[in-house]
């Protein structure tokens, strides 16, 4: 009888063990975005400065592993705790963070294309279709229901930034026939950046400050300008006046928002939400490297290298702290 009772409890205990991943936030796909962006930045250094590609390959491998781990973990959450996924998707703030999954699918093909072009194209196609559909859904939902100003946080930018990411891999994938798609997603993404940025900035000015856990997400406000610059240059093939405007806006907001986050280490303990700083920094580093490659002047070179060095240190520190947290069994606490 004791043995039978023990056997009967095993499936339930197994389900509980799997259900422990119900705490896993979809926003952790942002780590994949940041790692992939850093790999792309170091690949740019390899191509334009002859730097060995070791770091580019290393961060690409880590990004792919992180994506695989997150895809498995969130799939387990979806199967064992569907209500938690549904609640997260319907949340007025966290719901926008599902865009990080599609952006990951749009960025990974850039580092996969040299070794597996067919697979890279498949991932990008899924990401592009999913991102356009997700952006359409979020915009429709915002316009269909009355929204609260307090919910207008930097996370709302992600569906827009996702559209701006759609064209980035197209040159590497050899899909030149999709130039109209590049133009359309660039135009829609930049257009909706204006009202959303204004709304979020108004909320920051006139509403109570963001909770400490959301402070790192402020750097998301940089992304439309840094990603917009790279996408615009990839689409037009030149660094014209408008491209320069986007780049200098990215630099200005980076300097302002990094100043706002200078006390982050003292104000609150590490959480996986800190990964929100990784992709905006990586995107700004890529923009700086692109700008330096196309604009003569030692100053632009120095700015690019300083940004890349700082971004590499920040993302490496986030990666190390996250790995330590996983090994120590702290992920539930770090995800809160």
N, C-alpha and C positions, 0 to 999 in steps of 0.2 A: 504493500500500500504506500509506503514511504517513497519507494522508487517511482511508482506510478504518479504520485503527487508531484514529485520533482520533475518528471517528464512533462506533465501537463503545464507546469509553470514556465518551462524553457521557452516556448514560442512567445509568451507574453513578455518575458524578460528580454528576449531578442528584439521584440518590437519597441520596447522602452528604450533599449540601447540605440536603435536606429533613430527613434524619435528625439534623441538628445540633440540631433542636428537641427531641430526646429528653430534654434536661436540663430542659425547661420544667416547673416544679412546678405541680400543680393548685391548690396553696395560693394562687397569685397571683390567683385569683378573689376572694380576700380583699380585694384592692385595689378591686375593683368594689363589694364590700360597703361598704367604708369611704367611698368617693367618693359612693355613692348615699345612705348614711346622712347624710353631710355636706350633700348637696343637700336632703334631707328636713328637716334641722334649719334650714337657711336659708329654706326654704319656710315653715316654722312661724313664723320671725321675720317674714317678709313678711305672713303672714295675721294675726298677733296684734299686731305692732308697726308695721305700715305701712312696713317697710323695703323698698326697691326689690328686685325679685326677681332682679336680675342674677346674684348669686352662686349662687342656687339653680339658675338655668338653666345657668350655666357649669359647675358641678360635675355637674349631670345630664348635660350633653352629654359631658363627659369620661368619666363613668361608662359611658355607652352606648358610646362609642368604645373604652374599655378592655375592656368585655365583648365587643364584636365582635372586637377584636384577640386576646383570650385564647381565644375560641371558635374562631377560625381557627387560631391557633397550636397549641392542644391537639388540634384535629382532625387537623392535620398530624402531630403526634406519634403520635396513635392509629393513623393509617394507615401511617406509615413506621416506627414503633417500638412495635408493640403489646406486645412483651414488657416494655418499660419502663413502659407504662401498667399492665399486669397486676401487675408487681412493686410499683409504687406503691400500687395498690388493695389488695393483700394485706398490705402493711406494717402492723404493729400500731399504729403512730402515724400515719403519713402517710395511711393508708386513711381515717381519719375526716375528713381535709381535703377529700375529694370532696364533702362537704356544702356547702362554700363555693360550688360551682356552683349547687346548688339554692337556697341562700339568696339568691344574686344574682338568680335568677329570681323569687323572692318579693318582693324589694325594688324592683327596677326598675319593676314595674307601678305603684308609688305615684307615681313621677315621670312615667310615660308616660300615666297615666289621663286627665289633662286634655286631651291632644292626640290620643290614639288609644286610646279605651276598649276597643274590640274586641280589638286586638292586646295590650293590657295584660292583659285577661282571659285570653287564650290563654296568654301567658307565665306568668301566675300559676297557671293550671290545671296546666300542665306541672310547674312548680316545686312545687306543693302535693302532687301525686301522687308525684313523684319524691322529695320530702323525706320523706313518710310512709313510703314503701317503703324508702328508704335508712336511716332511723332504725330501722325494724323489722329490717332486715338486720343492722345493727351490733349491736343489742341481742341478737339471736339468736346472732350469732357470739361475742359476749363470753360468753354463757351456755353455749355449746356446747363451747368449748375452754378449756383452762386458760390463764389470762393471767398475765403477769409483772408484778409491782408496778412495776418500773422503766419499763414501758410506759404506766403511768397518768399521762399528761401532760395539760396543759390542752386539747390538741387533742381529747381524748375528749368534751369538752363540746359540740363543734360539732353533732353530730346532735341533741342535746337543744335547743340554741339554735335550730336549724333548725325544730324543731316549734313553738317559741314565735314564730317569725317568720311562720308560716302565716296567723294572723288579721290581721296588721297592715294589709294592703292591702284587706281585705274592705270596710271602710266607703268607701274611695275608689273601689272598683270597683262600688259599689251592689249588693252581693250579700248583702243583709240576711237572706235565707232560709238562709244558711249559718251562722247563729249557733250551732247545735249543734256544727259543726265548730270554731268559735272556742273554745268551752268545752272540747271534748275535747282539742284539741292544747295548749291552755293547761294543762289539768290534767295530762296526761301529761308535758309538758315540765317543769313545776314539780316533779312528783313525782320524776322521775329526776334532777333537779338535786341532790337531797339526797344519795343514795348516791354519785353520781359526784364531786360536790364533796368529800365526806368522803374518798373513796378517793384523789383527787388531792392533797388537803391532807396526808393521811397520808404519801403518797409524798414530798412536799416536805419534811416534817419528819424522816423517818427514813431516807431514801435519799440517795445522793450528789446534790449540786446538779445542776440541769439544765445541759446544755452551753450555752455562750455563744450558739450559734445559736438555741437554743430559749427564751432568756430573754424575748424580746418576747412570746412566746405566753402568758406569765403573765397578761397583761391580759384574755385570753379568760375568765378566771374572773369578771370583772365582768359579762360579757354576760348570764348567766341572770337577774340581778337587774335590770339596766337594761332589757333587752328584756322581761323578765317584767312590769316595771312598765307599760311602754307597752302591752303586749298586754292586761294585766289592765284597764287604763283603757279601752282600745278595746272590750273585751268587755263591761264592766259599765257604762261611761259615767260613772264617778265615781271620785274620789280618796278612798277610804275608808281605814280604819286599815291594812288589809292592804297596800294600794297604797303607803301611806307607809312601811311596814316595808320593802318591796322597794326603794323609792327610797333610803332612808337606808342600807341595806346596800350599794347600788351606790356611794353617795358614800364610805362608809367604806373599802370595798375599793379604790376608785379612789385614795384618798389613800395607802393602804398600798402598793399595787403600783407607783404612780408613784415612790414613794420607793425601791423596790427597783430601778427601772430608771434611776435618776438617773446611774449610771456607765456606761450603755450605750455612749455615744459613745466612752468611753475604753477599754472592755474588749474591744471587737471591732469590726471594720470593717463597713460597711453591707452588708446582704444583703436580698434580697427578703422574707425571713422577718420583717423589721421591720414589714411591712405588717400583721402580726397585731395591732398596737396600734391600727390605724385604726378598725375597726368598733366595738370596745368603747368607745373614746373617743366616737365619733359617737353610739352608742346611749345613752351616759350623758348626752351633751349634749341629745339629744332628750328623754330622761326629765326632765332638769332644766328644759327649756323647758316641757314639759307640766305639770310640777309648779308652776312659777312662774305659769303662766297660770291655774291653778285654785286657787292658794293665795295669799291676801293677805300682803304683807310684802316690804319692800325687799331683805332678805337673800336671799330665794330668787331674786329678779331678778338680783342681783349674781352669785350662784353660777352661774346659767344662762349669763350673758354671759361670765364668766371661762372656764367650761368650753368654750363655743362658740369663743371667741377662741383658746384654747390648742389645741383640736382642729383648727381651721382652719389654724393655723400648722404643726402637726405633719404633717397630711396634705398640705399644700402642699409642705413640705420633702421628704416621701417621694416625692411625684409628681415634683418637680424632679430629685431624685437618680436616680430610676428612668429618667426620660427621658434624662438625661445618660448613664446607663449603656447604654441602648439605642443612642444615637447613637455612643457610643465602642466599641460591640461588646463590652461587658463582661457581657452577660446570663448567659453560661455560668458565669463566675466568681461573679457575684452570686447565682446560683441554687444554688450549692453549699452 
